[in-house]
Structures are given as structure tokens and as C-alpha cells.
Amino acid sequence: SKLSFWKNSGVRITWIGLLANVGLAIGKATGGIVFHSQALLADAVHSMSDLVSDILTLSTVSFGSKLPTEMYPYGHGKIETIGSLGVSAILLSCGISIGWASFLDIVGLVLPHMVADFFVSFQHLFDIFSHSHGAADAVMGHEHEITNINAAWIASTSIIIKESLYRATSKIAEETNSKVLLANAWHHRVDALTSVVVLSTITSGYLFNITCLDSIGGLLVSILIIKAGYQGARNSLFELIDHSIDSKDIRYVNIEDNLKEILDKLLSNNNSRKPYKISRLNIIGSGSNLIITDLKLVVPKQKWDNVLDIKEFENVSKVVKTKLIEKNPHIKKISIEFIEEEEVEEVEKEEVEEVEKEEGEEREEAKTAKKIE
């Protein structure tokens, strides 16, 4: 229903961001024309390009949050991962564009005219997501126009709105474990930072007749944007190829702690008075969903050679899955395998032997190399 659709916090905050971008684009474009500000006009174009990111986020969050089905037993989380990759790609494009435009402004001041013209010839490659405030014109020797100081109010409003959207979106992204929302939150932060650059351009130009702060600030902002875009794209690519979550990841640590607590309190036909132990725990991400692909539980050796039947393992498996999902609703699938203590001891013994063998080979190679010398 439409009501349940709107109750989705990720969808709701993305709609708010989308409407804010429309309002900011209109406000910046109007202010740019009225107050003769090229910086505001450029930022208005960028606010319109942000709608692409919002629409991409909205569609992936809406579709990716659907429940698992028989056709899609692991849910639709990978669609959210693809959306996160797309938003991260937009971030990277914006970062490169801002950095290049700022670089052109700087080289126009310090390099000979012919060398600067060479760099300007590549500007069209980065114009799609450009935040440039007339970089090419600056290099070609045209001055930035000093704008009406009232344009600063629009830039300041943009900073407040976009930073507020960043904080609200990142909070929801953390609560829902959504990477695409986190990427879009960073897009809001990027917009706030670029508005800071616009504000510095307007105020420095009006108060001190200085325009180079725009270029320096733009270059610093571009580094932050590229870093955020790279990290988002890297994490999304790892998730698409089912890279396991690191054991130091807070999500992994929480699940492992919850699992140990459940196993310690578990009541079963196990008469050894020892709890089931975790031998292996592999978790992969799928958008906001988590999938435990490999959970190996060690069955303690029973007293009086008591043999545990299949029903015991089914009951333990059911309790573990139910309680773990209660504590971690983002888990959509759990695969459990039971192994005996003897198997673990054999595996550990084989691993020790393998390490000793490798160390022995390294020592032999070192002796051979010493003889040759």
C-alpha cells in the first residue's frame, strides 16, 4: 500500500532529499540570474544532476527492501548494491570534475598561456557533472564577475539544508544497514561542501576581490568526494562478488556475540554440559541484507557415548536461526552445519602440519641460497 511504502524510512528521506534538490535548483538558478552569480548558476545545474542520484536511490531502496521469495530466496539486496555502485560512480565523476575545474583555475595563474590552453582542451571530458565556476574562462584570461553579496544567503541556506539531509540520511542508512542510502548521504555532504566553496567565492570576491579561494577550496573538496566515491564503489564491487564480511566489522562482531550468547543458553539433549561452539562463521552482505553462508557448530563429545539424533540437530538449528534473526533482522538466510570435535581436531592438526611443512621448505631454501653464496 501507499501508506506502508511511505513508512519505509529510507524511501521517505530520499523523497525529502529529492524535493529539496528541486527547490534548491530553482532557488539557485533564480538567485544566480538576479544576483549575477555564475557560481550559483553552476551549483543550480549540479542540484538538478543530483536528482539522478535521488531517483536511483529511491528505486533501489524501494525494490531492494522486498522480502525474499521462492524465486529470490536471498532477497533483492543485490539491487541495492548495484544502486550503491551507481551513486558512488556519480560521486567519483563529480569529484574528478570539481578537481579538474579547480586545477584549471590554478594552472591559469601560474603556467604560461600555451600550457594552460593545453589543459583547457580536455575540459569537455569532465563537463557532465561539472561544478566549475568558470574555470576555463579564468584560464583564458577572463575575470570572474564580482556578484551581489545577497547571493551568499542562498549558498548559506543550501549548506544548512544539505548538511541536515546528510545527517538524517546517514543515520537512517546506519539503522537500516543500507549502503545505497549511505552513498546518497555522502552526495548530500558533497553538495554542502560545494556550497561552502560557492559561499567562499561570493564573499571573498565581494569583500577582498579574491577569487582564487574558489579553486583551492574546490581542489580540497574534490579529494574528499573522490575518496568517498572510491570507498563506496570498492565496497559495492566486493559485495557483488560475495566477498565475506571482515571479522572486525561491527556487524560480524555483533552477530558472533549474539550467537555465542544463544549457544551458551541453549537447552538441548546435549549431555556433555558443554555448549555448542562456533568453528566457522562466514557472512556476506547483500544490500541492507546479511546472509550467513557457512556456520559450522561443533558438537561436544557426549557422555556414556550418547548419540544425538537428527531431531536434536533440527531443534538446535531452528532455535539458533529464530533467536539470531530476532536479534539481527537484517539476516535473511542462515546455513548451519554440525561437525564433531574429532573433525575439528583433525583439521587443526592438518593446518599445523601444513604450516610446519612450509616453514621447513623455507629453511631448506635459505640453506641452499647460503651455499650458493
C-alpha positions as CSV (number, residue, x, y, z in Angstrom):
1,S,0.0,0.0,0.0
2,K,1.0,3.6,-0.4
3,L,1.0,4.1,3.4
4,S,3.4,1.2,4.0
5,F,5.5,2.5,1.1
6,W,5.8,5.9,2.8
7,K,6.5,4.2,6.2
8,N,9.8,3.0,4.8
9,S,12.3,5.5,6.4
10,G,14.8,5.1,3.5
11,V,12.1,5.9,0.9
12,R,10.8,8.8,3.0
13,I,14.2,10.5,3.5
14,T,15.1,10.1,-0.2
15,W,11.8,11.7,-1.3
16,I,12.6,14.6,1.1
17,G,16.1,14.9,-0.4
18,L,14.6,14.8,-4.0
19,L,12.1,17.6,-3.2
20,A,14.8,19.6,-1.5
21,N,17.1,19.3,-4.6
22,V,14.2,20.6,-6.8
23,G,13.7,23.6,-4.5
24,L,17.4,24.3,-4.3
25,A,17.9,24.1,-8.0
26,I,15.1,26.6,-8.6
27,G,16.4,28.9,-5.8
28,K,20.0,28.8,-7.0
29,A,19.1,29.4,-10.7
30,T,16.8,32.4,-9.8
31,G,19.5,33.8,-7.4
32,G,22.2,33.3,-10.0
33,I,20.3,35.3,-12.5
34,V,19.1,38.0,-10.2
35,F,22.4,38.5,-8.3
36,H,24.6,37.9,-11.4
37,S,26.4,34.9,-9.8
38,Q,28.0,32.3,-12.2
39,A,28.9,30.2,-9.1
40,L,25.2,29.9,-8.1
41,L,24.1,29.1,-11.6
42,A,26.7,26.3,-11.9
43,D,25.6,24.9,-8.5
44,A,21.9,25.0,-9.7
45,V,22.9,22.8,-12.6
46,H,24.5,20.4,-10.2
47,S,21.4,20.3,-8.0
48,M,19.4,19.2,-11.0
49,S,22.0,16.5,-11.7
50,D,21.5,15.3,-8.0
51,L,18.0,14.2,-9.0
52,V,19.6,11.3,-10.9
53,S,21.2,10.1,-7.7
54,D,18.0,10.5,-5.8
55,I,15.9,8.7,-8.3
56,L,18.4,5.9,-8.5
57,T,18.5,5.6,-4.7
58,L,14.7,5.8,-4.5
59,S,14.2,2.9,-7.0
60,T,16.8,0.7,-5.5
61,V,15.8,1.2,-1.8
62,S,12.1,0.5,-2.8
63,F,12.9,-2.6,-4.8
64,G,15.7,-3.9,-2.6
65,S,13.7,-3.9,0.5
66,K,11.2,-6.5,-0.8
67,L,11.0,-9.7,1.2
68,P,12.7,-13.0,0.0
69,T,10.6,-15.2,-2.3
70,E,10.8,-18.7,-3.7
71,M,12.4,-17.2,-6.9
72,Y,14.7,-14.9,-4.9
73,P,15.5,-16.8,-1.6
74,Y,18.2,-14.4,-0.6
75,G,16.0,-11.3,-1.1
76,H,16.6,-8.4,-3.5
77,G,19.5,-6.8,-1.7
78,K,22.0,-7.0,-4.6
79,I,19.8,-4.5,-6.5
80,E,20.6,-2.1,-3.7
81,T,24.3,-2.9,-4.1
82,I,24.1,-2.1,-7.8
83,G,22.3,1.2,-6.9
84,S,25.1,2.0,-4.4
85,L,27.7,1.4,-7.1
86,G,25.8,3.8,-9.4
87,V,25.6,6.5,-6.8
88,S,29.3,6.0,-6.0
89,A,30.2,6.3,-9.7
90,I,28.3,9.7,-9.8
91,L,30.3,10.8,-6.7
92,L,33.5,9.9,-8.4
93,S,32.5,11.7,-11.6
94,C,31.6,14.8,-9.5
95,G,34.9,14.7,-7.6
96,I,37.0,14.4,-10.8
97,S,35.1,17.2,-12.4
98,I,35.5,19.6,-9.5
99,G,39.2,18.7,-9.1
100,W,39.8,19.3,-12.8
101,A,38.0,22.6,-12.9
102,S,39.9,23.8,-9.9
103,F,43.2,22.6,-11.3
104,L,42.5,24.6,-14.5
105,D,41.9,27.8,-12.4
106,I,45.2,27.3,-10.6
107,V,47.3,26.5,-13.7
108,G,45.8,29.5,-15.3
109,L,47.5,31.6,-12.7
110,V,51.0,30.0,-12.6
111,L,51.6,28.4,-16.0
112,P,52.4,30.0,-19.4
113,H,49.3,30.7,-21.6
114,M,50.1,28.0,-24.1
115,V,50.5,25.3,-21.5
116,A,47.2,26.4,-19.8
117,D,45.4,26.2,-23.1
118,F,46.5,22.6,-23.5
119,F,44.8,21.6,-20.2
120,V,41.7,23.6,-21.1
121,S,41.3,21.5,-24.2
122,F,40.4,18.5,-22.0
123,Q,37.7,20.4,-20.1
124,H,34.8,19.0,-22.2
125,L,35.6,15.5,-20.9
126,F,34.6,16.5,-17.4
127,D,31.6,18.8,-18.1
128,I,28.8,16.3,-17.5
129,F,28.9,16.7,-13.7
130,S,30.9,19.9,-13.6
131,H,30.8,22.2,-10.6
132,S,33.1,24.5,-12.4
133,H,32.6,28.2,-11.7
134,G,34.2,29.4,-14.9
135,A,37.5,27.6,-14.7
136,A,38.1,27.6,-18.4
137,D,37.2,31.3,-18.7
138,A,39.7,32.1,-15.9
139,V,42.5,30.2,-17.7
140,M,41.7,32.0,-20.9
141,G,42.2,35.3,-19.1
142,H,38.6,36.3,-18.3
143,E,37.8,37.7,-14.9
144,H,35.2,36.3,-12.5
145,E,32.4,38.8,-12.1
146,I,32.0,40.2,-8.6
147,T,28.5,39.2,-7.6
148,N,25.8,40.8,-5.3
149,I,26.6,39.8,-1.7
150,N,22.9,38.7,-1.3
151,A,23.7,35.6,-3.3
152,A,25.6,34.4,-0.1
153,W,22.3,33.9,1.7
154,I,21.2,31.3,-0.9
155,A,24.5,29.5,-0.6
156,S,24.3,29.5,3.2
157,T,20.7,28.1,3.1
158,S,22.0,25.3,0.7
159,I,24.7,24.4,3.2
160,I,22.3,24.1,6.1
161,I,19.7,22.1,4.2
162,K,22.2,19.7,2.6
163,E,24.2,19.1,5.8
164,S,20.9,18.4,7.6
165,L,20.0,15.9,4.8
166,Y,23.4,14.3,5.2
167,R,23.0,13.7,8.9
168,A,19.4,12.4,8.6
169,T,20.2,10.1,5.7
170,S,23.4,8.7,7.2
171,K,21.5,8.0,10.5
172,I,18.8,6.0,8.6
173,A,21.5,4.3,6.5
174,E,23.2,3.1,9.7
175,E,19.9,1.9,11.2
176,T,18.8,0.0,8.1
177,N,22.3,-1.1,7.1
178,S,21.8,0.4,3.6
179,K,24.9,1.2,1.5
180,V,23.0,3.0,-1.2
181,L,21.5,5.4,1.4
182,L,25.0,5.9,2.8
183,A,26.3,6.7,-0.7
184,N,23.4,9.1,-1.2
185,A,24.1,10.7,2.2
186,W,27.6,11.4,1.1
187,H,26.2,13.0,-2.0
188,H,24.3,15.4,0.3
189,R,27.6,16.1,2.2
190,V,29.3,16.8,-1.1
191,D,26.7,19.3,-2.1
192,A,27.1,21.0,1.3
193,L,30.9,21.3,0.7
194,T,30.5,22.6,-2.8
195,S,28.1,25.2,-1.5
196,V,30.8,26.2,1.0
197,V,33.1,26.7,-2.0
198,V,30.4,28.8,-3.7
199,L,30.0,30.9,-0.5
200,S,33.7,31.5,-0.3
201,T,33.8,32.6,-3.9
202,I,31.0,35.1,-3.4
203,T,32.2,36.5,-0.1
204,S,35.9,36.6,-1.0
205,G,35.1,38.2,-4.3
206,Y,32.8,40.8,-2.7
207,L,34.9,41.7,0.4
208,F,38.5,41.2,-0.9
209,N,38.2,40.9,-4.7
210,I,39.8,37.5,-4.3
211,T,38.6,34.6,-6.5
212,C,41.5,32.0,-6.1
213,L,40.0,30.7,-2.8
214,D,37.3,29.0,-5.0
215,S,40.0,27.0,-6.8
216,I,41.9,25.9,-3.7
217,G,38.7,25.0,-1.8
218,G,37.4,23.2,-4.9
219,L,40.6,21.1,-5.1
220,L,40.3,20.1,-1.4
221,V,36.6,19.3,-1.7
222,S,37.3,17.1,-4.8
223,I,39.7,14.9,-2.8
224,L,37.0,14.3,-0.2
225,I,34.5,13.4,-2.9
226,I,36.8,11.1,-4.8
227,K,37.7,9.3,-1.5
228,A,34.0,8.8,-0.6
229,G,33.2,7.7,-4.1
230,Y,36.1,5.2,-4.3
231,Q,35.3,3.6,-0.9
232,G,31.6,3.3,-1.9
233,A,32.4,1.7,-5.3
234,R,35.0,-0.6,-3.8
235,N,32.7,-1.9,-1.1
236,S,29.8,-2.4,-3.6
237,L,32.1,-4.3,-6.0
238,F,33.3,-6.6,-3.2
239,E,29.7,-7.2,-2.2
240,L,28.7,-8.0,-5.8
241,I,31.3,-10.8,-5.9
242,D,30.2,-12.1,-2.5
243,H,33.3,-11.0,-0.5
244,S,32.9,-12.2,3.1
245,I,32.5,-9.5,5.8
246,D,35.6,-9.0,7.8
247,S,35.7,-10.5,11.3
248,K,36.5,-7.0,12.6
249,D,33.4,-5.5,11.0
250,I,30.9,-4.3,13.7
251,R,28.1,-6.4,12.0
252,Y,30.2,-9.5,12.2
253,V,31.2,-8.9,15.8
254,N,27.6,-8.3,16.9
255,I,26.3,-11.5,15.2
256,E,29.2,-13.5,16.6
257,D,28.5,-12.2,20.2
258,N,24.7,-12.9,19.8
259,L,25.5,-16.4,18.5
260,K,27.7,-17.2,21.5
261,E,25.1,-16.0,23.9
262,I,22.4,-18.1,22.2
263,L,24.6,-21.2,22.3
264,D,25.5,-20.7,26.0
265,K,21.9,-20.6,27.0
266,L,20.7,-23.3,24.6
267,L,18.7,-26.2,26.3
268,S,19.0,-29.5,24.4
269,N,19.6,-33.2,24.7
270,N,23.4,-32.5,24.7
271,N,24.5,-34.2,28.0
272,S,28.2,-33.1,28.0
273,R,27.4,-29.9,29.9
274,K,29.4,-28.1,27.3
275,P,27.8,-25.6,24.8
276,Y,27.9,-26.0,21.1
277,K,30.9,-23.9,19.8
278,I,31.5,-21.9,16.6
279,S,34.0,-23.5,14.3
280,R,33.4,-21.2,11.3
281,L,31.3,-18.2,10.6
282,N,31.1,-16.7,7.1
283,I,28.8,-13.7,6.4
284,I,28.2,-11.9,3.1
285,G,26.3,-8.7,2.5
286,S,23.5,-8.2,0.0
287,G,22.5,-4.6,0.1
288,S,20.9,-4.0,3.5
289,N,20.6,-7.8,4.0
290,L,23.0,-10.2,5.5
291,I,23.4,-13.9,4.6
292,I,25.3,-16.4,6.8
293,T,26.6,-18.7,4.1
294,D,28.6,-21.0,6.4
295,L,28.0,-21.6,10.1
296,K,29.8,-24.6,11.5
297,L,28.8,-25.7,15.0
298,V,31.0,-28.1,17.0
299,V,29.0,-30.9,18.7
300,P,30.6,-31.6,22.1
301,K,31.6,-35.2,22.8
302,Q,28.7,-36.9,24.7
303,K,28.9,-38.8,28.0
304,W,28.3,-42.5,28.0
305,D,28.7,-42.5,24.2
306,N,25.3,-41.0,23.9
307,V,24.3,-40.4,20.2
308,L,22.4,-37.3,19.2
309,D,19.8,-37.9,16.6
310,I,18.7,-35.8,13.6
311,K,15.8,-34.3,15.5
312,E,18.2,-32.8,18.1
313,F,20.2,-31.0,15.3
314,E,16.9,-29.8,13.7
315,N,15.8,-28.3,17.0
316,V,19.1,-26.7,17.7
317,S,19.2,-25.3,14.2
318,K,15.7,-23.9,14.5
319,V,16.3,-22.2,17.8
320,V,19.6,-20.7,16.6
321,K,18.1,-19.3,13.4
322,T,15.0,-17.9,15.2
323,K,16.8,-16.2,18.0
324,L,19.6,-14.9,15.8
325,I,17.2,-13.3,13.3
326,E,15.2,-11.8,16.2
327,K,18.4,-10.0,17.4
328,N,19.5,-9.2,13.8
329,P,16.5,-8.6,11.5
330,H,18.8,-7.9,8.5
331,I,19.8,-11.6,8.3
332,K,17.8,-13.3,5.6
333,K,19.3,-16.7,5.3
334,I,21.4,-19.0,7.6
335,S,23.1,-22.2,6.6
336,I,24.2,-24.4,9.5
337,E,26.4,-27.5,9.6
338,F,27.2,-29.6,12.6
339,I,30.6,-31.2,13.0
340,E,32.2,-33.4,15.7
341,E,35.1,-32.4,17.9
342,E,37.3,-35.0,16.3
343,E,36.8,-33.4,12.9
344,V,37.9,-30.0,14.3
345,E,41.0,-31.6,15.9
346,E,41.9,-33.3,12.6
347,V,41.5,-30.1,10.7
348,E,43.7,-28.2,13.3
349,K,46.3,-30.9,13.1
350,E,46.4,-30.7,9.3
351,E,46.8,-26.9,9.5
352,V,49.7,-27.2,12.0
353,E,51.4,-29.8,9.8
354,E,50.9,-27.6,6.7
355,V,52.5,-24.6,8.5
356,E,55.4,-26.8,9.7
357,K,55.9,-28.1,6.2
358,E,56.0,-24.6,4.7
359,E,58.5,-23.4,7.4
360,G,60.7,-26.4,6.7
361,E,60.7,-25.7,2.9
362,E,61.6,-22.1,3.6
363,R,64.5,-23.2,5.9
364,E,65.8,-25.5,3.1
365,E,65.6,-22.8,0.5
366,A,67.5,-20.4,2.8
367,K,70.3,-23.0,3.3
368,T,70.5,-23.6,-0.4
369,A,70.8,-19.9,-1.1
370,K,73.5,-19.6,1.5
371,K,75.6,-22.4,0.0
372,I,75.3,-20.8,-3.5
373,E,76.7,-17.5,-2.0
